Amino acid sequence: MVVRVGVVGASGYTGGELLRLLANHPGVEVTYVTSREYVGKPVHHVHYNLRGYYRGLKFTEFRVDELSNKADVVFLALPHGVSVNYVPKILEVGIKVIDLSADFRLKNPEMYEFWYGFKHPYPDLLSKAVYGLPEIHRDELRGASLVASPGCNSTAVILSLLPIVKSGIADLSRVIADVKVGSSEGGAKPTPGSHHPEREGAVRPYEADGHRHAAEVEQEVSRLVNNSVKVSIIPHAVSSIRGVLTSTHLWLTKDVDDVELMRYYVQTFSKEPFIRFVKTVPPGYPDPKYVVGSNYVDVSYAVERRLGRLTSFAALDNLVKGAAGQAIQAFNIVVGFEETLGLKYPPLKP
Ligand SMILES: NC(=O)c1ccc[n+]([C@@H]2O[C@H](COP(=O)([O-])OP(=O)(O)OC[C@H]3O[C@@H](n4cnc5c(N)ncnc54)[C@H](OP(=O)(O)O)[C@@H]3O)[C@@H](O)[C@H]2O)c1
């Protein structure tokens, strides 16, 4: 079976990464790519890395009637607040949507006013959307019409918390996630803060008084433990291009030794195709450098026994497991492909 796929917002970073990964996906033909700025230009005009791929495919302006003749599934790689206007129209013509923006991640419409500053125009669709983190929503993803693909920081923080929420060994009412992020997280359009001379060499906190990805982390983790979980995310811009590292800090409420802790991590992740528990592999901690280019997430932990502090670590590539790779993993499940199809390759080194 070959599924015809459209990518809307294909000239941006996550759109380009979708095209890079889909280029070798054996079950997909990319038939439709959009951009407002590059209408009529071939894919490689923007994405130089894709020279030799997608011959003849040109950017077009997005139109639902055109899409409906060309695609079975569409990935939306658009800014938040933009996707929301397209999704109902696309669903109406029977095309499945994998949305990489935040527009359908939150179940409570009021949270959009608080975190994103807009009133959600389609609150009824929020309950229909499946939060596209396969590690916790695999069953609901099968056959889903609308997938809200998680944020990159949220993916790292939620996965770092999974072994702990499942074992009930720590206080979840005051979790602090210290997150380091590469510059591609900000998208392809430069801003004064992301312009190369300003960003290179930076180690800079931002949105430290409340990062919006906390909303989806709290939603998903609270649901898992059936209790209100509070998470503070403090992102730091660092000078790498790709990569997210979270050090998620918690306080233990039970005396657990290393054997038990390791068992929780191994049990939580042993069947997950893209999660590697690296505690026992030197140097014992994850580093985005060794997942870049891949859909892997490396996880580990450390305990400061003197204080009862537990830190759970996760590293991923924000454009792959944090965006395009995760979206394709969810897509594979939605359409009934093997979950890892087109995604199983090792990270880059050095
Ligand atoms: N970057 C990451 O690491 C990352 C990770 C996870 C999720 N996400 C989410 O993924 C989405 C895309 O992010 P990105 O980093 O790929 O952004 P980006 O590089 O800025 O790309 C945005 C794309 O959307 C198009 N676009 C922008 N405004 C539009 C509008 N008003 N109407 C139609 N098309 C519009 C742009 O092309 P034209 O201007 O040519 O139309 C471009 O193709 C965002 O919602 C982001 O939050 C990003």
The ligand as a Tripos MOL2 file, in Angstrom:
@<TRIPOS>MOLECULE
LIG
   48    52     1     0     0
SMALL
NO_CHARGES

@<TRIPOS>ATOM
      1 N1         11.1600   23.7350   15.0430 N.am      1 LIG1
      2 C1         10.9460   22.7790   15.9170 C.2       1 LIG1
      3 O1         11.9020   22.2350   16.5270 O.2       1 LIG1
      4 C2          9.5490   22.2980   16.2110 C.ar      1 LIG1
      5 C3          9.3760   21.1480   16.9790 C.ar      1 LIG1
      6 C4          8.0880   20.6800   17.2460 C.ar      1 LIG1
      7 C5          6.9870   21.3820   16.7610 C.ar      1 LIG1
      8 N2          7.1730   22.5080   16.0400 N.ar      1 LIG1
      9 C6          5.9760   23.2220   15.5290 C.3       1 LIG1
     10 O2          5.8670   22.9520   14.1290 O.3       1 LIG1
     11 C7          5.2820   24.0750   13.4610 C.3       1 LIG1
     12 C8          6.2160   24.5170   12.3360 C.3       1 LIG1
     13 O3          7.4590   24.9000   12.9320 O.3       1 LIG1
     14 P1          8.7520   25.2040   12.0620 P.3       1 LIG1
     15 O4          9.8810   25.2720   13.0140 O.co2     1 LIG1
     16 O5          8.8100   24.2830   10.8990 O.co2     1 LIG1
     17 O6          8.3920   26.6940   11.5420 O.3       1 LIG1
     18 P2          8.9860   27.4450   10.2630 P.3       1 LIG1
     19 O7         10.3360   26.9530    9.9350 O.co2     1 LIG1
     20 O8          8.8000   28.8970   10.5440 O.co2     1 LIG1
     21 O9          7.9790   27.0070    9.0850 O.3       1 LIG1
     22 C9          6.6430   27.4570    9.0280 C.3       1 LIG1
     23 C10         6.0210   27.0770    7.6950 C.3       1 LIG1
     24 O10         4.6710   27.5540    7.6600 O.3       1 LIG1
     25 C11         4.4870   28.4380    6.5310 C.3       1 LIG1
     26 N3          3.6500   29.5410    7.0340 N.ar      1 LIG1
     27 C12         4.0050   30.4800    7.9540 C.ar      1 LIG1
     28 N4          2.9580   31.2840    8.2370 N.ar      1 LIG1
     29 C13         1.9170   30.8540    7.4600 C.ar      1 LIG1
     30 C14         0.5730   31.2730    7.2900 C.ar      1 LIG1
     31 N5          0.0850   32.3180    7.9660 N.pl3     1 LIG1
     32 N6         -0.2130   30.5760    6.4180 N.ar      1 LIG1
     33 C15         0.2860   29.5280    5.7190 C.ar      1 LIG1
     34 N7          1.5660   29.0920    5.8420 N.ar      1 LIG1
     35 C16         2.3580   29.7380    6.7030 C.ar      1 LIG1
     36 C17         5.8750   28.8710    6.1080 C.3       1 LIG1
     37 O11         6.0160   29.0260    4.7010 O.3       1 LIG1
     38 P3          5.6040   30.3080    3.8740 P.3       1 LIG1
     39 O12         5.8970   31.5160    4.7250 O.co2     1 LIG1
     40 O13         6.4250   30.2370    2.6340 O.co2     1 LIG1
     41 O14         4.1510   30.1180    3.6010 O.co2     1 LIG1
     42 C18         6.7140   27.6550    6.4770 C.3       1 LIG1
     43 O15         6.6640   26.7000    5.4430 O.3       1 LIG1
     44 C19         5.0790   25.1460   14.5460 C.3       1 LIG1
     45 O16         3.7500   25.1290   14.9840 O.3       1 LIG1
     46 C20         6.0510   24.7380   15.6380 C.3       1 LIG1
     47 O17         5.6440   25.1760   16.9230 O.3       1 LIG1
     48 C21         8.4220   22.9900   15.7300 C.ar      1 LIG1
@<TRIPOS>BOND
     1     1     2 1
     2     2     3 2
     3     2     4 1
     4     4     5 ar
     5     4    48 ar
     6     5     6 ar
     7     6     7 ar
     8     7     8 ar
     9     8     9 1
    10     8    48 ar
    11     9    10 1
    12     9    46 1
    13    10    11 1
    14    11    12 1
    15    11    44 1
    16    12    13 1
    17    13    14 1
    18    14    15 2
    19    14    16 1
    20    14    17 1
    21    17    18 1
    22    18    19 2
    23    18    20 1
    24    18    21 1
    25    21    22 1
    26    22    23 1
    27    23    24 1
    28    23    42 1
    29    24    25 1
    30    25    26 1
    31    25    36 1
    32    26    27 ar
    33    26    35 ar
    34    27    28 ar
    35    28    29 ar
    36    29    30 ar
    37    29    35 ar
    38    30    31 1
    39    30    32 ar
    40    32    33 ar
    41    33    34 ar
    42    34    35 ar
    43    36    37 1
    44    36    42 1
    45    37    38 1
    46    38    39 2
    47    38    40 1
    48    38    41 1
    49    42    43 1
    50    44    45 1
    51    44    46 1
    52    46    47 1
@<TRIPOS>SUBSTRUCTURE
     1 LIG1         1 GROUP 0 **** ****
